[in-house]
């Protein structure tokens, strides 16, 4: 019973997608720590990052339920099937948000002071899909802000070096670019139901071009970061990251859902970890 509930909750919030944001949160902390890694501090950062992401995903599910109920691709999602009730989903969201706030408080005063802004981003992000096709970028920035959070959790003052801001922008645009790929299977449904994405607003060809250009800019930002983290370890990581970002576009067949999943989840699953190792061993 307990394991079944845990399994449903993990599926509900797509816990596997943590591979996209958690390594960049840790990277922000690693850059701030300068080789000194207090274990308790990093454990709190991990709890804060996971609870924040869990709250964000649950908010997304709750706000999008009326659309998900009619989307064939999402017919097996726990909130759609009723495996998770709306009451429990809201309770789960509140608990996750409280854990995030407590973790932020235990980290330092600045992180705690800024934490309501993070929750505001979580609440507004799902709404933008009904307003603008560029919600991908807003979502990327909402997740990418975790990089800044990781840094501020270790050093409670805004950095003067551009490197952390470059990492923030690079991770944000990387996520925005592959989110454009992620929504491909829902293009017709989104268009019919007034949900705005670059794929539903523009043609598939233009949407893929915008995704590619977003990742070109991302690649340039990762290259700029090298001039602040000049090490062989980061250079190796950079080569792998650029290769994987290119690979997701090479292997993508928009008409094949398995190819779409392999593109956004397969290739991208390793980029954050590779970046983290690149900065940790710099």
Number of C-alpha atoms within 10 A of each C-alpha: 6 7 8 9 12 11 11 17 20 14 13 20 21 14 14 11 13 16 16 21 25 24 24 30 28 25 27 28 27 22 22 21 17 11 11 9 13 10 9 10 17 18 12 19 27 18 18 29 25 19 21 27 25 25 26 25 19 25 24 18 22 17 15 14 17 11 15 18 16 13 15 10 12 16 13 13 19 19 23 22 12 10 15 16 13 15 9 12 20 15 13 17 21 15 15 22 22 16 18 26 21 15 24 25 17 16 22 16 14 17 25 18 12 13 19 13 12 17 19 12 17 22 16 16 21 21 15 18 20 14 13 15 18 16 22 26 20 21 22 24 22 21 27 26 22 29 28 23 27 29 26 22 28 22 18 15 11 11 14 8 9 12 20 23 18 18 24 25 21 26 29 26 27 26 27 26 28 25 20 24 24 17 17 23 17 18 19 12 16 21 14 10 12 13 21 21 26 24 25 21 18 14 12 16 11 13 20 22 14 17 23 20 13 20 23 18 16 25 21 12 20 24 19 16 20 16 10 13 17 12 15 13 17 24 17 14 21 21 12 16 22 18 14 19 23 17 15 23 20 10 13 19 15 17 10 12 14 11 16 23 19 17 26 22 18 15 19 22 19 16 24 22 20 20 23 22 17 20 21 18 12 16
